[in-house]
Amino acid sequence: MRLSSSVLLCGVGILCELAAPTMARAQPGGAVSPTRFAILQAEERRAATAADLVTLRSGIRSRDPQAAILAIRAVGRLERPALVSDLIPALRFGLPEVRAEAANAIGQAAQGWNVSGPRPFGTPDIGAMLTTLVAYLDDEEQPSVRAALCESIGRLPYQDADDAARAERALVGMAGRAQGIPDRLGVAKGLEALVRRQHDRRAPSDRAVDALRTLAGVFDDDDANGKTDRLRDARIRRLALEALLSANAIDEALVVHAASDIDPQVRRLAMRAAAMSGKGTGVLARGLQDPTAMVRLEALRGFAARRDDGACATFVAAASDSELPVALTALDQLGVCGGYAAAVDLLAATVNDLSRAGEARGWHRAAHALVALAAAAPDRAGAALGQFAGSTRWELRVYGARAAATLRQPELLRRLAVDPDDNVVEAAIAGLSKVAGHQEDSLYIQALSRPGYQAIRAAALALDETPGGDAAVPALRAAWTRLTEENHPNSSDTRAALAATLTRLGTSPPAVKVASRSGESALSTPALRRLAAPRARVTIRDLGAFEFALFTSEAPITVLRFVALAESGYYNGLTFHRVVPNFVVQGGSPAANEYVGAADFMRDEVGLWPHVRGAVGISTRGRDTGDAQFFVDLVDNPRFDHEYTVFGQLLNGFDVVDRIVESDVIERIEIMP
């Protein structure tokens, strides 16, 4: 029997408590009404005209709940605080799903509040928004809506300490009268956001810290019923621990309790807490023996942060971990162990063993060991550097450039700065600019004519404040003109670097006339109908596959664009170029680089679905700059909530995602409507 996506998503745990309305909407079936479609079009245009605003405002007042939800969400995503007054009446809508969406949209709209600049007439200040949200929180009967109100209260962009204190009191008060999991989750999300955003302005009160400790489960029992609740409350405890870490409010009891939690992500956070605070004697050592790789990995980082006696021996032992991401993390840490003979010997042996360098998943240990050896024992690393710089695998040449920068070997960096691969050039120029500075400006100027945005950007940064402006300026202006005439939105970071360097050299980018570019819309009624409840299956070469549900209802434009690219074969053969253990894996760049993606940007569609472990998001470098690169959250990343679009959630294959390493190849992505 094949389970539905909504049933499988319940494996995420507490998400099922709050996701039921979302999951119901994610499978609407039937036709997309003209009103709903018009709302989606207005949102895609970012309400560029008065007519679009009329469409959205009319949608908010619609008797069709789905149309109202779409319009409310769209207005929030505009991040125009002046429109908050249009959203407030929706807090009185009959259906709780609509009220929850309105609470979230107010929190999102407030993010555009400008502290110093002019504000449109009628824009409420943050204090007034807070007063409104708290009043509705006090009167609201539905837990799911209270949860959304709590989260928005926590994430308003407070500038006034008194407003932040009022928000804290409201959340702590709600914690005292919480009636179930949704209430506690809402409070945890609100307090986590508030503490994270405000910790540099004000410390949380003792009452807030006590509330967070309660939510973290410090006072829970461990009987059979307690263990059941702890399974359901796991995300609450993670959020509370995140907040306590932000507040630096860690003590021995908290660390010890969290380290024995039934949830591996809580245990992972306990390792972070032990490292940061020095509390929890023996916790990090026990973490190294944990059955879950993410906990072992975080324990390793803890040893690196604390630099305890015996840390280098710990790293040496962990370098043989059965999970490659853990072993690579251990090798990385050995860079500080130059005085420990066993560490240096291990690194040297690993560097010199390139027997599997030709395999897609066989080169990583040697590459990581080389960079660590360059820091730990430069003389021994230098002898091995040539075989990396001359490798036929470009990834090994990148690591060779990084090691050469540490070893301060300009000759090798000069050679790699003209490498056929732009990723190698980027790494070489970044190192050469540190080692030789403007002595190598001719190489940086030469790189400005390369096709890869990442190499051009590195060259522009290296030429910043060069004394040889007479030679550099024409090349910089030529690169700017070429990219501007090319008219690809996803070269924006590179063009920004070129412009900044030109400005600091006393000139400005040349004026270039280009035709306005508007990417073709992926929105269509047939596509929305076909993709009412789709799944995507991603097959990784030599590793396996994972599947994730696509959230057409929550992020329709993103899903339609992703599906169109996947079905065209765009992703086939691309790689996961960014792998950060216990954080994210990111892929989908034609050049295996953060700065090169699909030419046209896609709009952000941030919403209620959180960045929990297994969430699938779109990588951006600023609002509305998604270039079809996607990432998977390896752990809960609450600071990503409402910042990066979530357009899917893993259904299976967590073990596959956890084992992804740099340059793993996406064989294909299949869409199953």
C-alpha positions, -999 to 999 in steps of 0.1 A, spaced: 0 0 0 13 35 -9 8 60 18 -3 95 9 21 124 12 1 138 41 4 105 61 41 103 54 47 138 65 35 129 99 69 112 103 82 147 109 65 145 143 49 176 157 44 190 122 12 169 120 -3 188 148 -3 220 128 0 209 92 -35 194 88 -50 225 72 -20 230 50 -21 194 39 -58 196 31 -52 226 10 -22 210 -8 -45 185 -25 -73 208 -38 -82 189 -70 -107 203 -95 -103 235 -114 -85 266 -103 -110 294 -102 -104 326 -122 -103 346 -89 -76 324 -74 -56 324 -106 -58 362 -108 -45 364 -72 -15 342 -81 -7 363 -111 -9 395 -90 15 379 -65 39 368 -92 41 404 -105 46 415 -69 15 437 -71 33 461 -94 2 480 -103 -28 495 -85 -50 469 -103 -30 441 -87 -35 456 -53 -72 458 -59 -72 421 -69 -54 412 -37 -75 434 -14 -106 419 -30 -93 384 -24 -87 391 13 -124 398 16 -135 369 -5 -160 344 8 -139 317 -8 -115 306 20 -89 294 -5 -90 327 -24 -87 345 9 -57 325 20 -39 330 -13 -45 368 -12 -36 371 25 -4 352 19 5 372 -12 0 405 7 23 394 35 50 383 10 50 418 -4 66 430 29 48 463 28 38 474 63 13 499 50 -8 469 40 -10 455 75 -43 474 80 -58 453 51 -47 421 68 -60 428 103 -98 422 95 -88 387 83 -80 378 119 -118 377 125 -124 353 96 -146 323 105 -121 296 95 -90 292 117 -69 284 87 -76 318 73 -69 335 107 -36 316 111 -25 328 76 -35 364 85 -14 362 117 16 349 97 11 375 69 11 404 94 45 392 107 58 389 72 45 423 61 62 439 91 96 428 79 96 457 54 93 483 82 119 510 76 134 524 107 149 555 92 133 561 58 99 576 50 68 554 55 36 556 35 7 573 52 -12 550 75 17 526 81 13 514 117 44 513 139 57 481 153 43 489 188 8 492 173 11 459 154 22 442 186 -8 456 205 -31 443 178 -16 408 178 -16 405 216 -52 415 218 -62 388 193 -40 363 211 -59 369 243 -92 363 226 -84 335 201 -99 301 209 -81 280 183 -46 267 193 -33 266 157 -41 303 154 -27 312 188 5 294 176 7 316 145 1 348 165 28 338 190 53 333 162 45 367 146 47 384 180 82 369 184 95 380 150 83 415 146 113 438 139 114 455 173 136 486 176 123 497 210 133 477 240 100 483 257 81 468 228 104 438 229 98 434 266 60 436 260 63 409 234 82 387 258 56 392 285 29 382 261 47 350 251 57 340 287 20 346 297 9 323 269 34 297 281 17 297 315 -17 290 300 -7 267 271 -33 240 266 -14 216 244 13 210 218 2 237 193 3 264 221 37 252 234 51 251 199 38 286 191 54 300 223 87 281 216 88 295 180 80 330 192 105 330 220 132 315 198 127 342 172 126 370 198 157 359 217 177 353 185 167 387 170 171 407 202 200 391 221 224 419 211 199 445 224 185 430 255 189 397 274 158 377 281 142 381 315 145 354 342 108 345 336 115 340 299 145 318 307 125 297 331 98 293 305 123 282 280 138 257 304 104 243 310 98 240 272 132 224 269 120 196 292 144 200 320 116 192 345 100 163 325 97 128 339 108 97 320 80 73 326 62 56 297 37 85 291 65 110 295 85 93 267 55 94 244 51 131 251 88 137 245 85 122 211 57 145 202 73 175 219 108 171 203 106 202 181 95 223 210 126 212 230 148 219 200 135 255 197 138 261 234 174 249 234 181 271 203 168 301 223 187 293 254 219 290 233 212 324 217 208 338 253 239 320 266 216 307 294 231 272 297 237 253 329 249 219 339 214 204 345 202 216 310 232 201 292 231 168 310 193 164 305 194 173 268 224 150 262 202 120 272 172 131 252 153 105 231 155 129 201 189 130 182 185 167 173 181 176 209 212 156 217 230 174 189 221 207 204 233 194 238 268 190 222 267 226 211 256 237 245 284 217 262 310 232 239 298 267 243 294 267 281 319 242 293 292 225 312 283 188 312 313 168 322 318 139 299 289 149 276 311 154 246 329 121 251 296 103 253 284 122 222 313 106 202 297 72 209 262 82 199 245 60 174 234 90 153 260 106 131 248 141 136 254 139 173 289 124 168 297 152 144 286 179 167 306 164 196 337 166 173 330 203 168 327 207 205 361 192 211 375 215 185 359 245 201 371 236 236 405 223 227 406 199 256 436 178 263 433 147 241 413 165 214 438 155 187 436 119 197 399 121 195 400 135 160 424 108 149 400 81 161 370 98 145 387 100 112 378 63 107 341 69 114 318 48 93 299 79 81 320 99 56 307 133 67 319 126 103 352 113 91 358 144 69 349 167 98 375 149 119 402 153 93 394 190 90 400 194 127 434 179 125 448 211 110 455 223 146 473 191 156 508 198 142 523 189 175 507 155 176 527 130 156 499 105 151 477 132 136 504 144 112 512 108 102 475 101 95 471 132 74 502 125 54 492 89 48 457 100 37 471 127 14 494 102 -3 467 76 -9 450 87 -41 441 52 -51 404 61 -52 408 96 -65 393 87 -98 360 76 -81 332 101 -77 331 93 -39 367 84 -34 387 117 -35 373 135 -4 395 121 23 427 130 6 414 165 -3 404 174 32 435 159 46 457 180 23 442 213 35 445 202 72 481 190 66 490 224 51 481 239 84 495 212 107 528 203 89 535 226 60 568 209 50 550 175 45 521 191 27 543 209 2 558 177 -10 524 163 -19 509 194 -34 520 188 -70 498 157 -75 467 176 -65 475 206 -87 480 183 -116 450 161 -110 425 155 -138 397 159 -112 390 197 -109 378 193 -73 413 181 -62 428 211 -80 405 234 -60 417 218 -27 452 221 -40 447 259 -45 433 262 -10 463 243 5 487 264 -17 473 296 -2 479 283 33 514 273 23 519 307 5 531 292 -28 524 319 -54 540 300 -83 514 272 -80 486 296 -75 496 315 -106 494 282 -125 460 274 -112 447 309 -118 446 301 -155 431 266 -150 405 255 -175 379 252 -147 364 284 -133 360 270 -98 397 263 -97 404 298 -109 381 313 -83 400 294 -55 434 303 -69 427 340 -73 412 341 -38 444 326 -24 467 346 -47 452 379 -36 461 371 0 495 358 -8 507 382 -34 482 410 -34 483 434 -63 516 420 -77 494 396 -97 469 421 -110 476 410 -146 462 375 -138 431 390 -121 426 412 -152 429 382 -174 403 363 -154 377 391 -160 373 377 -195 364 342 -184 328 329 -187 323 318 -151 306 344 -129 325 330 -98 359 336 -115 350 371 -126 337 380 -92 369 367 -75 389 388 -99 369 419 -93 373 415 -55 411 409 -60 414 442 -80 397 462 -53 418 494 -45 445 483 -69 472 509 -75 472 499 -112 438 514 -120 449 524 -155 451 488 -166 423 474 -144 395 499 -151 391 492 -188 390 454 -181 365 459 -153 343 481 -175 345 456 -203 334 428 -180 306 449 -166 294 457 -202 295 421 -213 275 408 -183 250 436 -185 244 431 -222 241 393 -216 212 404 -194 211 374 -171 196 383 -137 217 356 -119 249 375 -126 238 402 -102 264 393 -75 292 395 -100 280 427 -114 278 442 -79 314 432 -72 325 448 -105 306 480 -97 319 482 -62 355 479 -74 350 505 -101 335 529 -77 364 526 -52 388 532 -82 371 565 -87 349 557 -117 315 542 -124 302 513 -145 294 523 -180 258 530 -190 245 501 -211 211 500 -227 195 466 -225 160 454 -233 138 448 -203 137 411 -194 107 393 -181 111 356 -176 83 335 -190 57 327 -163 53 291 -153 18 297 -141 -10 280 -159 -43 265 -148 -36 230 -164 -2 229 -147 -17 237 -113 -44 211 -118 -19 184 -129 4 192 -99 -22 193 -72 -3 169 -50 30 159 -67 62 142 -55 97 144 -67 122 115 -68 159 125 -68 183 98 -78 220 103 -67 246 84 -86 262 55 -66 242 64 -35 205 60 -38 173 81 -40 150 102 -19 115 115 -24 99 147 -13 64 161 -14 60 193 -35 39 220 -19 20 234 -49 -5 251 -27 21 268 -5 46 277 -32 30 273 -66 53 294 -88 84 277 -73 69 242 -77 59 248 -113 93 262 -122 111 234 -105 89 208 -122 95 224 -156 132 223 -152 132 188 -138 111 175 -166 133 192 -192 163 173 -178 180 205 -165 191 189 -133 204 157 -148 241 154 -143 244 184 -120 258 180 -85 255 189 -49 283 214 -48 277 227 -12 277 203 17 278 216 52 272 187 77 245 194 103 233 223 82 224 219 45 232 202 12 228 223 -18 228 215 -55 215 223 -89 242 247 -103 253 241 -139 288 252 -128 289 235 -94 291 269 -78 269 292 -57 270 321 -82 259 302 -113 223 290 -117 194 293 -141 195 326 -159 161 340 -146 153 345 -110 122 331 -93 101 349 -67 103 340 -30 72 322 -16 80 321 21 52 308 42 41 288 73 60 256 66 92 256 87 128 248 79 128 215 97 150 186 90 141 174 55 126 206 43 135 214 7 142 251 0 153 275 -28 188 290 -23 188 328 -27 212 357 -22 186 383 -13 149 386 -19 135 371 -51 169 359 -63 163 321 -65 181 307 -95 168 271 -93 195 259 -69 178 240 -41 189 228 -7 177 202 19 179 211 56 199 184 74 187 197 107 161 221 119 172 256 108 147 280 125 166 311 114 157 302 78 120 303 86 102 331 66 135 339 49 138 311 23 111 294 3 101 259 14 86 241 -16 89 205 -4 94 181 25 112 147 24 90 117 26 118 91 26 155 87 19 168 106 49 197 82 51 206 90 15 206 128 21 227 124 52 254 106 32 256 132 4 291 146 -1 305 173 -22 301 167 -60 277 138 -57 258 137 -90 221 141 -95 214 114 -121 178 125 -126 148 141 -109 114 125 -117 81 142 -111 52 120 -100 20 140 -101 
